[in-house]
């Protein structure tokens, strides 16, 4: 039995060594906002490809349902919004989202985004409706995507956008080329 395991391990070594090359590109995390439980709420990443940067904002997982009732059953797919191809554009795009969170209730803007597993792509962009909402004493941005007859929604608070905006400006101050 030991000989069989040894031979199998020798046969598998070349495959294990070649598994070092990955299809996924390098992902650089730029800024991240977590809630009180340590769960990531917002995340800005850079996906460099062929020497070109591509900045994306992850607003998290979307619920599934209609405009009134949403059920959180999809923990794998995230909604990504493209922020631009350089750090200045990314900082400006996050600033724009933060400013939209201060707009009057019901202000709507159409943006492009992609709901994907793991790595976003410019090829999979679709229309996302971003609406400012006010609930009691808090302000939120609603990110809504209509797909397959379902409405998929997530909410991001103004305070989280403010934290992300400050984090992006801080990062840009020290990493601007």
N, C-alpha and C positions, 0 to 999 in steps of 0.2 A: 504494500500500500504506500509506503514511504517513497519507493522508487517511482510509482505512478505520479504522485504529487510532485516529486522533484522534476520529472520529465515535463509535466504540464506547466510548471512554473518556468522552466527553461523555454518552452515553446511560447509562453505568453510574454516573456520579457521584451521581445522586439515590439510587440503591440503596445505594451505599457510605455516604452520609451518614445514611441511615435505619438502617443496621446498627449505629449507636451505641447504640440502645436494645436491651437484652438481656433475655431471658426469665429468665435466672438472677438470683437475688437476690444481694445483697452478702454475702460470706463474710468474717467477722472471725476471724482466727486468734488464739486466746487463749494456748495453750501447746503446745509440740511437743517430742517426745523422739526423738532420732536415734541410730542405732547407730554403731559405729566407722567404717563406710564412708560415712556421711552420708545413709543411707536413713532416711526417716521411719518410726518404729515406732508411735508414738502421737501423736494430734493432737486437741486440743480446739478446736472452732470454735463461733462464734455465728452463727446465721442470723436476723438481725432481719427481722421481717415485720409490717407495719402497726404499727410502734412497739413490738412485743412481741419480746423476746429468746427464742431457742430455742438452748440449748447442747447440743452433741453431741460424743461421743467416738468417734473413728475408731480401731479396733484393727487396721486394716490389711486385707490381702487374705487370703482363706481358701483353703486347699487343698481339693482335691476327691478323694474316695475313700471309704474306710470308716474304722472307728475305729482301725485299725492302720496302714494305708498311706495317706498323703496326698500328692498330687502338686500342686505349685504351677503351675497352668496359666492362672490367671485374674488377670492383672495390672490389670484395669480396675475390677472391682467391689470395694467396701470394705464392711466391717461397721461400722455406726454404732449407738451406744447413746445414747438420749436421757438427758441429765443434768438437765434442768429448765429452767424459764423465767426463772430469775434466777441471779446469780453465786453466791449463798450455797448454793443447791441444787446447783449444778454442783460446787462445792468439796466439799460433803458427799458427793455421789455418787462422786467420785474417791477421797475418803478411805475410803468404804465398800468400794470395789474393792481398795484397798491393804490394808485390814484383812482382806479375804477371802483375799488371797494369803498371809497368815500363818496361816490356819486349817489344821487337820489335813488331811492328804492325803485326797482323795476328797469333801470337803465341796462340795455342789452347791447352786446357787441358780438359779432361773429368772428371767430378765430379758427385757425387750422390746428388740428391735433391728431394724435393717433393712439388708439387703444390697442396695446400689444402686450405680449408676454416678453419680459426682459429687456430687449433692445429696440428702441424706436427707429423708424426709417422714414425718410422723405417720401418714399414710394407709397406709404400706407396712410397718408394724410386724409382726413375727412373734416367736415364742418362741425365745430363745437360752439354752442351758444353759451356765452358768459354773461350772467345777469347779476346785478347787485341786489342783495336782499337785506332786510333789516328785521330781526326777530328780537322783540323786547328791547334789551339794552346792548345788543351786539349786532355787528354788521358782518355779512358773509358774501362771498362770491359763489354763485352756483355755476358749476360746469356741467352742461347737459349735452348728451349725445343721443341721437335717435338712430336705432339700428334694429333691424329684424322685427319691427313692430313694437319694440320695447323702448322705453325711455330710460337712459342710464344717467344717473346724477351723482355728483359728489359736491360737498360744500367745504370751502376754505375760509377760515375766519380772517378778519382784517388784522387782528393782532399777529397771527402767524405770517401773513403777508408782510407786515411791518418788520418783523424779526428777520424774514428772508431778505427783504430789501436792504436792511442795515448790514446783514452778513455779506451780501453781494458787493455792496459798496466797500466794505472793509477788505474783502478779498481782492477787489480790483485795485485798491490803493497799493497793495503790496505785490501784486502779480501783473500789473500793467507793463506791457513790453514797449 
